[in-house]
Amino acid sequence: MKCIRNVVVGCAIAIIIVSLVGAIYAPTYIRPNDAGSDPVQTEQVKARTEVAKLYASIATGLVVIAGLIFTGLTFYLNRETFELTRKSQLIERFTKAAEQFGEDNASKKLGGMYALVQVASISPEYLWPSVEILAAYVRKAAPLDLVGTGMPPRPDNEIQAILSILGERIQYPQSLNSHTIDLRATNLGKLDLRNLRLPGRVQQSGVTVNLSDADLREAKLDSVQLQGANLSNADLRGATTFGAIFDGANLRTAKMSQRQFEQIRSTSGDDPIRPAQWDERQPDE
């Protein structure tokens, strides 16, 4: 791109130089002393005059073309500079949002969370990195077993806010086909996830969610949308699933009762994959 710019600048400069030389020396091509009583000489002078005028017109046209080239090049360079500035600002905003989200202070973390969403909405190239940061936090903050790890209690409000953002606030384009939101082996038990669309609407873009090995015991999953989700080996015992939509979800090795599956099946257009066996145990067993 830099080479092309240099070539264009060189051509424009050459055109201007040629035009200026022509404008300066073209008048000297006409020699008034050549005109006299001799008709032949008179015609020669007229011919030279016409040639000089033609050359002057061509020189003027070349100057105009050179001006247009410079104008176009200036516009191109300004646009390139604007794009570089925009990308630099986005990088800075994304970096600050990620750092703020990593803060221990709850209010700063919340601000960073929504700052990531704003950056993702402005620039598609930062959409999936933002999703991965949010999903990674859920995996870290809500692992399957917190007992004996020395970690603080599960931040339920933050987890629910992130899941809501992943399912509702972020618009997933078609270009993210076959991407998966990774929430494997997370402890989401007893959370109120009613009406959560994860992926729900996201399914239109081909983005799915991986909840394999997740603990969803006694979670409120009423009217939740989990189309195409991977729930293999997930524990749904005791979870409420009234009106839940699990179209095409993988429940092959999920721990759930037959009643739960039939309830899910009744509200799902595309039957989810049936568990290999039913688990009628209580959630605490």
C-alpha positions in Angstrom: 0.0 0.0 0.0 2.9 2.3 0.8 4.5 1.5 -2.6 1.2 2.3 -4.5 1.1 5.6 -2.6 4.6 6.5 -3.6 3.9 5.6 -7.3 0.9 7.8 -7.3 2.7 10.7 -5.7 5.6 10.3 -8.2 3.2 10.3 -11.2 1.4 13.4 -9.9 4.7 15.3 -9.4 5.8 14.3 -12.9 2.6 15.6 -14.4 2.9 18.9 -12.7 6.5 19.3 -13.8 5.7 18.5 -17.4 2.7 20.9 -17.3 4.8 23.7 -15.8 7.5 23.3 -18.4 4.9 23.3 -21.2 3.2 26.4 -19.8 6.6 28.2 -19.6 8.1 27.3 -22.9 5.1 26.9 -25.2 4.8 30.7 -25.8 8.5 30.8 -27.0 7.6 28.3 -29.7 5.8 31.1 -31.5 8.2 33.5 -33.0 6.5 36.7 -34.1 9.4 37.7 -36.4 8.6 34.7 -38.5 5.5 36.3 -39.7 5.9 38.6 -42.7 4.6 39.2 -46.2 5.5 35.7 -47.1 2.2 33.7 -47.0 4.0 30.5 -46.3 5.7 31.9 -43.2 2.4 33.4 -42.1 0.7 29.9 -42.3 3.6 28.4 -40.4 3.2 30.9 -37.6 -0.5 30.3 -37.4 0.2 26.5 -37.3 2.7 27.0 -34.5 0.2 29.2 -32.6 -2.5 26.5 -32.8 0.0 23.9 -31.6 1.0 26.1 -28.7 -2.6 26.6 -27.7 -3.2 22.9 -27.9 -0.2 22.2 -25.7 -1.3 24.8 -23.3 -4.8 23.2 -23.1 -3.2 19.8 -22.5 -0.9 21.2 -19.8 -4.0 22.8 -18.1 -5.8 19.5 -18.2 -2.8 17.7 -16.8 -2.7 20.2 -13.9 -6.4 19.5 -13.2 -5.8 15.8 -13.3 -2.8 16.2 -11.0 -5.0 18.2 -8.6 -7.7 15.5 -8.7 -5.0 12.8 -8.0 -3.8 14.8 -5.0 -7.3 15.3 -3.7 -8.1 11.6 -4.0 -4.8 10.7 -2.4 -5.4 13.1 0.5 -8.9 11.6 1.0 -7.4 8.1 1.0 -4.7 9.0 3.5 -7.2 10.7 5.8 -9.4 7.7 5.6 -6.5 5.4 6.4 -5.5 7.6 9.3 -9.0 7.6 10.6 -9.3 3.8 10.4 -5.9 3.4 12.2 -7.1 5.8 14.9 -10.4 4.0 15.3 -8.7 0.6 15.6 -6.2 2.1 18.2 -9.1 3.5 20.2 -11.0 0.2 20.1 -7.9 -1.7 21.3 -7.5 0.7 24.1 -11.2 0.5 25.1 -11.2 -3.3 24.9 -8.0 -3.5 27.0 -9.4 -1.1 29.6 -12.7 -3.0 29.7 -11.0 -6.3 30.2 -8.8 -4.9 32.9 -11.8 -3.3 34.7 -13.7 -6.5 34.5 -10.8 -8.2 36.2 -11.0 -5.9 39.2 -12.1 -7.3 42.6 -14.4 -4.4 43.2 -18.0 -5.4 42.3 -19.0 -2.1 40.8 -15.9 -1.8 38.7 -16.3 -5.4 37.6 -19.9 -4.6 36.6 -18.8 -1.5 34.7 -16.1 -3.6 32.9 -18.7 -6.2 32.0 -20.9 -3.7 30.2 -18.0 -2.0 28.7 -17.0 -5.2 27.0 -20.6 -5.5 25.6 -20.3 -2.0 24.2 -17.0 -2.7 22.5 -18.5 -6.0 21.1 -21.5 -4.1 19.7 -19.3 -1.5 18.0 -16.7 -3.9 16.5 -17.5 -7.5 15.4 -13.8 -8.4 15.7 -14.0 -7.9 19.5 -17.3 -9.7 19.9 -16.1 -13.2 20.3 -13.1 -12.3 22.5 -15.5 -10.5 24.8 -17.8 -13.6 24.9 -14.8 -15.8 25.8 -13.7 -13.4 28.6 -17.2 -13.5 30.1 -17.6 -17.3 29.8 -14.1 -17.8 31.2 -15.1 -15.8 34.3 -18.2 -18.0 34.8 -16.0 -21.1 34.6 -13.5 -19.6 37.1 -16.0 -18.1 39.5 -18.5 -21.0 39.5 -16.5 -24.3 39.3 -18.3 -27.5 40.1 -16.9 -27.8 43.7 -15.9 -24.7 45.7 -15.6 -26.6 49.0 -12.0 -26.7 50.1 -10.6 -24.6 47.3 -10.3 -21.4 49.4 -12.2 -19.5 46.8 -15.0 -17.0 47.7 -18.6 -18.0 47.4 -20.2 -18.1 44.0 -21.1 -14.5 43.0 -24.7 -15.4 41.9 -25.7 -11.9 40.8 -22.6 -11.5 38.6 -23.1 -15.0 37.1 -26.8 -14.3 36.3 -25.9 -10.9 34.8 -23.2 -12.5 32.5 -25.5 -15.3 31.4 -28.2 -12.7 30.6 -25.7 -10.7 28.6 -24.5 -13.7 26.7 -28.0 -14.7 25.8 -29.8 -11.4 25.4 -27.5 -8.3 25.0 -25.0 -9.6 22.5 -26.0 -9.9 18.8 -24.3 -12.8 17.1 -23.7 -12.5 13.4 -23.8 -15.3 10.9 -20.0 -15.2 10.6 -19.8 -16.9 14.0 -21.2 -20.1 12.7 -20.1 -23.2 14.6 -18.8 -21.1 17.6 -19.5 -22.5 21.0 -20.0 -20.6 24.3 -18.0 -22.7 26.7 -19.7 -23.2 30.1 -18.5 -26.7 30.8 -18.3 -28.0 34.3 -19.9 -24.9 35.9 -21.9 -24.8 39.1 -25.2 -23.1 38.1 -27.3 -25.0 40.6 -30.2 -23.1 42.4 -29.7 -20.1 40.1 -32.8 -18.3 38.8 -32.4 -18.6 35.1 -36.0 -18.2 34.1 -36.7 -16.8 30.6 -32.9 -16.9 29.9 -32.2 -17.3 26.2 -28.9 -19.1 26.0 -28.5 -19.5 23.1 -32.2 -19.2 22.1 -32.1 -16.4 19.6 -28.4 -17.1 19.2 -29.2 -20.4 17.4 -30.1 -18.4 14.3 -26.4 -17.7 13.8 -25.3 -21.2 14.6 -23.7 -20.3 17.9 -24.4 -22.9 20.6 -23.6 -23.3 24.3 -21.7 -26.2 25.9 -23.1 -27.0 29.4 -21.7 -30.5 29.5 -21.0 -31.7 33.1 -22.7 -28.5 34.4 -24.5 -28.6 37.8 -28.0 -27.3 37.2 -29.6 -29.0 40.2 -32.6 -27.1 41.5 -32.1 -24.3 39.1 -35.1 -22.4 37.8 -35.1 -23.2 34.1 -38.7 -22.2 33.4 -39.1 -20.8 29.8 -35.3 -21.0 29.3 -34.2 -21.4 25.7 -31.3 -23.8 25.2 -31.7 -24.9 21.5 -28.9 -27.0 20.3 -27.1 -26.9 23.7 -24.7 -29.7 24.8 -26.0 -30.9 28.2 -24.3 -34.3 28.2 -23.7 -35.5 31.7 -25.2 -32.3 33.1 -27.1 -32.6 36.4 -30.7 -31.3 36.1 -32.2 -33.1 39.0 -34.7 -30.9 40.8 -34.6 -28.2 38.2 -37.9 -26.7 37.1 -38.4 -26.8 33.4 -41.9 -25.5 32.7 -42.1 -24.0 29.2 -38.3 -24.7 28.6 -37.3 -25.1 25.0 -34.5 -27.5 24.3 -34.8 -28.0 20.6 -32.1 -30.4 19.4 -30.3 -30.3 22.7 -28.0 -33.2 23.6 -29.3 -34.7 26.9 -28.0 -38.2 26.1 -26.1 -38.7 29.4 -27.9 -35.9 31.4 -29.1 -36.7 34.9 -32.8 -35.9 34.9 -36.1 -37.6 35.6 -38.5 -38.8 32.9 -41.0 -36.3 34.0 -38.5 -33.4 33.3 -37.7 -34.8 29.9 -41.4 -35.2 28.9 -42.0 -31.6 30.1 -39.2 -30.3 28.0 -40.2 -32.4 25.0 -43.8 -31.0 25.2 -42.5 -27.5 24.6 -39.7 -28.2 22.2 -40.4 -28.3 18.4 -37.4 -30.4 17.6 -37.1 -33.3 20.1 -33.9 -33.1 22.2 -31.7 -36.2 22.4 -33.2 -38.5 25.0 -31.1 -39.5 28.0 -29.9 -43.1 27.9 -31.5 -43.7 31.3 -33.6 -41.8 33.8 -32.2 -40.5 37.1 -35.1 -40.3 39.6 -32.8 -39.5 42.6 -33.2 -36.4 44.7 -30.8 -33.5 44.0 -28.9 -34.1 47.2 -28.5 -37.8 46.7 
